[in-house]
Amino acid sequence: MNTVSFSDLSKSGAISDWFAGQMSSFTPILVAATLAGALIAGLIISWVYKKTYRGVLYSPSFSLTLIMLTVVTAPVVMAIGSDVALSMGMVGALSIVRFRTAVKEPLDTAYMFWSITMGILLGAKMFIIALVVVIGISVIMLALSFIKMRNPGAYLLVMHYDEYAQDDIEAALRREVRNYRLRSKTVTRAGAEMTYEVRLEQKNDLVGRMLDIEGVHDATIVACQTETGA
């Protein structure tokens, strides 16, 4: 049985041929340019996410995740190329990975897909399409974030009052608020607590109006984030 040593491979030029084949597909300049483009695209996506975020608590770690998704996806797509066997192996490896962190906002999932899409485009060497996509979606998201919703802002009105004042409270709400809905009501021996969801078309002193009612001890209004982002 004949054995082939490392020196034999060196003499036969197999190693040099292997390196030549590798460099013909992936030059260091192409790899560096792809990673740099993925980093820039990830930074843009992260910046747009921060500017358009409407949740309660902004997460810097999620912004870093968006950047990493773009940077990691690009070389994976470059490695797969047109190799069907390698692509099937990548799919099998990725199927083992499971994301344990729950995505709280549906829009966060869209940003993750955006990051992955940019990585795929850059890894496939579609630089012009990637540039158009990242600029176009960024402009759309920034424009949508500055468009004022036609629906009035939603607030929660919380009041502590004596039971006899409920009729006066509802009458005042009908005068001051066009759209309101009872969310909860609690009655104790010390008094009653009631929470209304109200939609205000313009800023007014609703709390002051409620405190003018005899029997109302205190009133609090809290901004309420809805699915429309109001």
N, C-alpha and C positions, 0 to 999 in steps of 0.2 A: 504494500500500500504506500503510495507516494504522498508525502507531506509537503506542504508549501509553507515556508518560513516567511517571517516579516521581511528579511533581506531579499528573498526571491520576489516578493511583491514589489519591493522598492526598485529592484533591478528591472522588472518587467514593465514598470510604469503604471501599475494598476492603481496605486495610491494617487499618483498625479492625475490620472484619468478621472478618478473619483472626485478629487477636488475640483477639477476642471468642469465636471458635470454639475457639481453643486454651485459653483460660481456662475455657470451659465444661466441657472434659474434664479438664484438669489445673490445679487451682488451686495457688498456691504453698503454701498450708497443707497440702493433700493430699500434695504431693510431699515436703515437709519431714517430715510425719508418717510417710509410708511409709519414707523413708530412716532416720528415727530409730528406727522399729520394727525395720527390718532390721538396724541397728547393734546394738540391744539383743539381738535374737534371735541374731545372730552372736556376740556376747560370751558369751551363755549357752551356746551350742554349744561355743565354744572352752574355756570354763571346765569344762564337763562332760567334754570330751575330755581335758583336763589331769588331772582328778581320777580318771578311769577308765582312764588309759593304763597298760598293763602291759608295754610293750616295754622294750628295753634303753636306748635313747637318745631322750629326748623332744625334739621339734623345735618350737621357738617359731614358726618360719616357717610350718609347716603350720597352726598355730592361727590365724595371721594370714590364711592362705589361706582358712580356713573363714569368717572374718569377711568377707573381700572377696567371696567367692562369694555370700553372702547379700545384701550391699549392692549388688553389681553386677546380680544377677539380678532384683531387685525393679523397678528402673526400666526394664529391658528388657521385662518383662512389661507394665508400665504403658504403654509406647510401642506395643506390639503391639496391645493391647486386642482389639477384634473385627475388626480389619483383616486379612483373609485374605492380601491381596497383601503387606502388610508382614511378616506372620508367615512367609510363604514366603521372603521376602528375608532375614529374620533366620536362618532355618534354613540357607539357602545360605551365608551369611557365617560362621556358626558351624562349618559342615562343613569350612571351610578350616583352622580352628584345630586343631592337634594338640598333645596334652599329651606332652612329651618326658620328663617326670619319672616314673619308675616308682613305683607305690604299693607299698610293702614289706609293709604289713599289710592283710589283707582288710577289717578293721574300719575302716580309714581311708577306704576307698571308701564305706562306709555313712555315715560322717560327712559326706563330700562331698555325697552325695545328700540328706542331711538339710538341709544348708545351702541347696542349690539348691531343695529343696521349700519351705523357709521363704521364700525369695525369691519363688517363684511365688505362694504364698498371699498374701503381703503386697502384691505387685504387682497381684494380682487383687482387692484390697480386701477379702479375706476375713480380717479382723483377728481376729474371735472364734475362727475355726477355727485360725488361726496361733497364737493364745495357748494354746489347748487342746493343740495338737500339741507346741509347744516345751516346755510344762510336763510333759505326759504322757510324752514320750520322755525328758526329763531325769530324771524320777523313776524310770522303768524302768531306764535305764542306771546311775544311781547305786545303785539297789537291787541290780542284778545284780553290780555291782562289789564289793559288800560281802558277797555270799553266798559262803560257803566251799564250794569244790568237794568233792564226796564222794571223788573220787579223791585218793590221797595225793600228796604233793609228789614231783616227779621230780628226781633228782640224778645227777651223773656222779661215779663213784668211780674215781680214777686212782691206780694203785699201781706202784711199782718193787720188784721182788722177785727172788729166786733161783728158778730153775726148779723145784727140788724142793719149794718151798712152795706150789705151785698147788693140790694136793689139800686142804691145810689151809685155804687161802683159800676155796675153794668150800664146804667144810664149814661155815666160819664164816658165810658168806653165807646158807646155808640155815637156820642157826639165828637170825640177826639180822634178815634181810630176807625178807619174804614174797614179793616180786616183784622179780626182777632179771634182767638180760639182758646178755650179753657184747657189747660194741660193737666193740672192737678189741684186738689183741694183737700186740706186737712183741718179738721175741727177738733179742738181740745177744750178743756174747761177754762183755760186761760184766754181763749179766743180762737181765731181761725186764720189759716194761711192759704193763699190762693196764688197759683201761677198761671199767667196768660201768655200765649204767644201772640205778639202783636207785630204788624207790619206798618212801619211809618214811612210815608212818602217824603216827608221833610222833617227836619229837626224841630221838635216842640217840647215844651216843658210838661211832659206827661206825668212825671213824678210829682211836680208841684200841683198839678190838677188833682191827682189822687189824694195828696196830703190835705187839700182843702176840704175834703169830704169828712164830715163828722163820723168818728168811729174808726178811721184808718190810722193806725199807729205808725207805720213806716211803709215805704215803697222803694223798691230797687229795680232798676232796669239794666239788663245784661245783654250784650251783643251775642247773637246766636248765629253760628256759621251753618248754612244750609248746603244742600247738594249743588246749588247753583253758584256757590261761592259768595253769596251776598253777606 
